[in-house]
């Protein structure tokens, strides 16, 4: 299946799974039972980070004046919203919102079916365990760039971002403007998706690679855009992404030698895949078993895996779905929506496994810490299947 068709099928499946959860009213049956089925107010909370540090948070607004927005040229220079997460002291700062109200309005309008009982103001107030204004701890830490899936705003990777900050990483969670349900920019506007009707173009990974390189320039250059940039160890940089964000991580590595390690969470690679330009750097493949076992339905993984030399663990997770590596299933479950058909791994378990394996891979590749979790099958995690093509 080509990438555009796969993106469309994933969107259809995700919406269908959510629609299955909605109550179906019976005409004339406005009974107490019907009223009882009305969804209660949504109160979302992400799982608590597992590391030793608290997670500080700050939103940056960056403008690349050397580049016109590739999707809406009339908008002028490329503008990005980037959420920075960093290791912070406990009991400092104020709870950070999950999204701006504008971002939540866009997400509810385009990604949540009517009747799910999720109001924008409640989604924006989801508990994240991240804190604005939190005091940074002392030290230098590897930098990890995170890139979300197509149509999903950057906030949907907050659960992973906060956990990485707690484990001792600085995280730059990038919102790719005009590619999702909405990212709030410096002027307060929240432009929606300019690409969603036609699907992700083949040039999208290249565009995301340019976004990432620009963000790295602004974070690690001589005049960084982020005041606590002294926290960043410029010699230890990685990137992880979900869906097309994961596929774009490989493209970004090929284009930018500063990125030493990459992670693709359940994303189809777009041809041509530049694996021959990785120069032995490390890359983790982490995906759902139904598509991403060796020889499975997504043949782009096998071709790509074979195309480079380097440390390249490949893990398939049983019982998961495409969204299991994001916040979305956790929030859907808290709203009372069921798992999609065929999913047997709980949303919380999916997030736990994502945090453990992405964290272990980055610890090994960016910190040089041996992680037995990656050496072979784990009795504690029987869902995770090591692939050996």
N, C-alpha and C positions, 0 to 999 in steps of 0.2 A: 504494500500500500504506500502511495507517495505521501510526503509529509503533509501537504495541504488536505488530502482526504483523511489522513489520520487525525489531524487537528479537528476537522469537522465532526468525525465520528466520536471523538472524545467529548466534544461539547454536547452533542446530542445525547450521549449516554449519561453524562453528568446531570443534564437537565431532567432526563427521564427518571433518573434515580431519585431526584428531589421531588418531582411531581408525585411519585408513588407514595410519598409520605403525607400528602395533603389530605385532610378530611373531605369527603365527598358529601355535600348536603343533599338531603332528601326533600323534595318540594313539599311544603306544608307541614314539615316536621320540626317546627321551632320549639322543641321540647327542652326539658332540663338536661337531657342527655346530649342533645345537640349543642346547647350552650356550654356544657362541660367540656366538649371536645375543642372549643376555641383555644388556640394556643395561649399559654400564659406569657407574660412579658419576658422577653429574652434577657438573660443575664449571663454573658459569656466570660469565661476565664480560661486562659491558657495554662498548661501544666507549669509548675514552678521549675526554674532552671536548676540544674544539678551541680554546677561548679562551686568553687570556693568563694567567688566574688559575687557581688551584686552587679546588675546590669544598668549602666548609665545610658542615657539616650539623648541625642540631639539631632534635629532635622536641618540639613543644609539645602540651600537652593543655589544651583550652579548653572552658569550660562556659558556655553562653548561658542564664542563669537567667531571662531574660525570655520564654523560649520552651520549651514542652513538646516533647519529641521527636515529630515528626509521624507517624512510622511505628510506634513502640512507646511510646505514652503512659505505660504503666506504668513505663518506664525513668526518667521524670522529665525534668529539663531536658535540652536538646539538648547532647550532648557530642561533641566533634570531636578527632581527632588530625590535626595539621598538621606536615608536615616542612618546615623552613626550610633553604634552600640559599643560600649567599652567597659573594661573591668573597673568597678567602682566600689567605694566603701559602703558597707551596709548601713542602713538607717540614715541615709542622706538623700536629698532630693524629694520630688513629689511624683506620685504615680503618673506615668505617661499614658496618653490616650492611644488606643489601637490605631485609629485613623482620624483624619479630620472629618468634620460633618459632611463636607462636600464629597470626600472620597467614599464615605459610608453611603451617602445617597446614591452615588453612581453604582456602587457594588450591589446594593439592594435592588436597584431598578433593573440591572442587567444580568445579575448572577444569582438572584434569589427569587424563586417562584412566588407569586402572589399567594397569600394565605399561610406562609411559613411562620408568621408571627414575629418577624425580625424587623424592628424599626431602625432607621439610620442612627438615631441618637443612642440607641442601646448598643448597636454594633460598635459605634465609635468609642463607647465607654467600656468595651471589653477589657478585663484585667490582663495585663501583660507581664507583670513582675519586672518592668523596666521603669526607670526613674529619670525624669528630666531634672537637670541641675545637680545631679549626683556628683560627689567628689571622686575624681579618678584616683586609683591607687598608683603608687610609684612603680616605675619600671618601663620596659619596652616590650611590645607584644606583636606577634605576627598579625598581618592584616588579611582578612578574608572578604572578598567581594561576593555578594549574593545577588542573583538575578532570577526573578520570578517567571512563571509560565505565561504564555500568551493569554491575554484577556484577564489575568489575575493581577491585582495591584501588589505593590511590593510588600504591603502589610501582611500578606498571607504567608510569608516566611518569617514572621516575627518569632514564633516559637523556637525555631532553629537559631535565629540570630541572638536571642537572649541567652540561650544555653551556651553558645560559643563565647559570648562575652563573659559568662560566669566561669568558663574553663580557661580564660586568659587569652582571649583574642579581641582585637579591634575588628569590628564588622562594618562594612559599608553596604547597606541594602539599597539597591538602585531601583528607582521607579523609571521605567522606560516610557516616556510621554507619548500619548496617542496610540499605545499598544495594549491598553487595558481599560478597565471600567472607570479609571480616573485617578490622576495624581495632582495634588494641589501644588501650584507653582508659587513663585515669590510674590506675585501680584494678588494672590488669593483666589485666582480662577482655578477650576478643576476640569480641564478639557478631557473629554471622553475618548473612546476608541475610534480612531480614524480608519483602522484596518479590519475591524471585526467582521464586517459584511463580506469581504472578499477572502478572508483567511490570511494566515501569515505568509508574506511573500518570501521567495527563496533568498532574497537579500537581507532578511532580518538578522540572521546570525552575524553577518558582517557589520551591520549597523550597531548591534549590541556590543560587538568587540570595540567599535569606535567609542561608544558611550563609556565602556569600562576603562579604556586607555586614558580618556579625558579625565575621568574621576581619579584615576591613579596619579595623573599629572597634578591635579589640584590638591591631592592629599599628601604627596611625597615630594613635590617640587620645592624650589627655594623659598617661595612665599605661599605656604599652604593656606587653603581656604578654611581649614578647621583649626581652631585655636589649640586644642590638645593634641595636635599632630605629632608632638614629641613622643607620644605613647607608641607610635608606629615604628616597628623594625622594618626598614625599607628593604632589607635583604631577605625577608621571609613573607612572601605574598602568595595567597591562593585564591581560588574562585570556585564557587559552587552554584548550581542553579537547578531549577525544577523545569521539566518539560523542555520547551525551546530555550529556556535559560540555561539548562544543563548542556544542551547541544552547543549553545553559544560559548560555553566555557572553553570548549576545545578550540573553537575559532579564535577566541581571545588569546589563548595561550600561544597559538601559532603566530599571531600578529604582535604579541607583546612578550618579550623574553623575561620581563620582570615577574610574570606569573609562573611560579614553580610547581604548582600542583592544582589539579582541577577535579571537580565532581559533577557527574551528570546523574540527576535523580529522575529517571523514567522519561527521558526525552529522546525522540528520534533524531538521529544525525541527518543534517541536510547535505546532499552531495554538492560539489566535491568536498570530501573530508580531508583537511590538511594534516593528517596524522604524521606524515613524513617530516613535518616541521616542529615536532615536539622535542627533538634533541634529547631523548631519554628521560624527559620529565615524567612525573607521576600523574596517574589519572584513575579515579574510582568510578566504576559503573554500579549504580544501585537502583534496581527497578523491581516492578511487580513480576511475579513468577509467570503469570499468564502470557506475557509478551516477551519477557527478557531473560529467559533461560537460553543457554547456548543452543543454537539451531531453532529458536523460537520464532514467533511471528514477526518481530521487528528485526529483520535481517541486517539493518544498518549497524547494530551493535557488533555482530560477529565480524563484519567486514572492517569496521573501524578498529576493533580490538586487535585484529591481526596486522594492522597497518603500522604499528610503531613498537619500538623496543623501549622498555622502561617498566617501572613498577605499575601494574595495572590490574588490581583486584576487580573481580566481577562478581556481584552478589545479586541474587534474585530472592525476593521476599514473598513467601507464600501467603495467600489470603488477603493481599492488599489490592488496592485499585490505584488509578493514576493520581488521585489527589492525596493518597495516604502519606505522602512525604511533605505535606503542607499543613497549615492550620485548619483548612476548610473542613475536613471530616470532624475534627474536635468541636468546632463551632456548630456544625450541623447537628451533631449528636446532642449538644446542649440545648438546641432548639427543638429537640424531640423528633428529628428526622431519622429514618432508619438507614442502615448501611446499604450501599448499592448491591444489587443481586450478585452473588458470587463472592462477596467480601466476607471473610471470617475473622480477620484481625481487627481488633477494636481500634478506634481512632487514637486513643491514648497510647496503645501499644505501638501503633504505627509511628507516632511521634517519638516515642522512647527509642525505638530501633533506629530511626533516622538520626536522632541526636547521638546515639552511641557510636554508630558506624562512621558517620561523617566526622564526628569528633575524634575518633580513634585514628582515622586516616590522616587527618590534618595534624594530629599530635605526632604521628610517625614521620610525615613528610616535611612538616614545617618546624617542628620542635626536636626531631630526632629522638623521640621517646618510643621505645619498642612497645608495641601493642599486641599482646597475644590474641586478642579478639580477632585480628586479621590473619592469623596463621592458619586457620582451618575452621571446621565446623565447631560451633559452640553449643554445649549441652543446655546452657541457659537460654539460648536463642534458636530453638529448632526451626523457626520459620525462615531463617536466613540460610540460603543454600549457596555455597561457594561454587562458582562455575569454572570449569577447567576445559576450555575448548580444545 
